[in-house]
Amino acid sequence: MAGIGGINPQMFFMQFSKMVPFDNPNVLNLVRALYVTSNLIIAGIYLYVQQQINKKKDMTVIKYVEPPPMGSQEEPKSVTTTIHAYDLQQLRTLFRGQLMGIGMVSVMHLYFKFTNPLLVQSVIPLKGAFESNLVKIHVLGQAASGDMKRPWKAAGMFGMGGGEIKTDKKSIEEAERSGRGGAKEE
């Protein structure tokens, strides 16, 4: 059973989508409806997460050192924020990513007439939504400890790390002393 969990779902759905008869208008409309429904479910999940974040309004202060953008010569900057503000920032990032995906699939489907991405992107983002730390904490009720402790490791483009977020006292003090410290997010 462990071998089944290791299968890359994206590859599975890409192969599966090749067998779907998209030339049948009924099938195509059904897949379009599945895509829209999937995105509405994700939006509903994210709106529920936002409601939970605002309901808890955890004003616990967290400090961390944010790495500079990849390829930048800037120094890492110290960030002081609350869990409430941090979670809302992370949620905005999730919403933005979802909207980018919708935009890309819309262009591929409406302009280039590709149909396979509709089916693939009906399932993969839904899986990704449930694997996000915010959903795990605010919907599934997992404790924010261990790997789930804020701040979370930043995932860069294409799964590459965007740099390590440091939370140790020495790194925070160094960043505050260098010129870029003290950025406070409210």
DAVENMO-V418941 format. One record per pair of residues at least 24 apart in sequence whose ideal C-beta (glycine too) atoms are under 6 Angstrom apart, sorted by the first residue. I is the first residue (numbers start at 1). GAP is how many residues later the second one is. D is the distance in Angstrom with one decimal. If there is no record, write none. Layout:
i,gap,d
I,GAP,D
I,GAP,D
This chain:
i,gap,d
10,114,5.5
13,107,4.6
13,110,5.6
14,106,5.8
17,99,4.2
17,102,4.3
17,103,5.8
22,93,4.1
31,87,5.0
31,88,5.3
34,88,4.6
35,83,4.7
35,87,4.7
38,84,4.3
38,88,5.2
42,56,5.8
42,83,6.0
42,87,4.9
45,84,5.5
46,49,5.8
49,85,5.2
49,89,4.8
50,41,5.7
52,86,4.1
53,34,4.7
53,35,6.0
57,27,5.2
58,25,4.1
58,26,5.2
59,25,6.0
62,88,5.7
63,109,5.2
64,87,4.6
64,101,5.3
64,103,4.8
65,101,4.2
65,106,4.7
65,107,5.7
65,110,4.6
67,96,2.8
75,103,5.0
75,105,4.9
76,99,5.3
77,103,3.9
77,106,5.4
78,94,5.5
78,97,3.8
78,98,4.7
78,103,3.9
79,104,5.3
80,104,5.0
81,104,4.0
85,100,5.3
86,64,5.7
90,44,5.7
91,43,5.9
101,24,5.9
